[in-house]
Amino acid sequence: MLNEKQTEYIKHICEAAGNMDRLVQNLLELAKIDAGGPELKLETVNVNELVSETVEEFRLQAKAREQEMQFEKAKGEPEVQGDLLSTAQALRNLVSNAHQIHN
């Protein structure tokens, strides 16, 4: 039986594995773009959901750097049209850069 702290670490390890999988997928997408053309999938992206997931993805890193991440959902359900993977990767890059600058 795992204690609360161990359970929390397992949760973060699983999230990190998922993040690594997404990074690999993004690299594969970039390789496709370099090979001759993007296969962008235009879809509706829920901004609140995407930002919330990204904040959770970086929360442990922020905590390790004694930083705090906060996200206040926008009213309603703001959406944009775009490629989900590209949009998510752009947001991850922005958050990652912000962490590096404020470290």
ABEGO torsion letter per residue (X at the ends): XBBAAAAAAAAAAAAAAAAAAAAAAAAAAAAAAAAGEBBBBBBBBBAAAAAAAAAAAAAAAAAAAGBBBBBBBBBEBBBBBEBAAAAAAAAAAAAAAAAAAAX
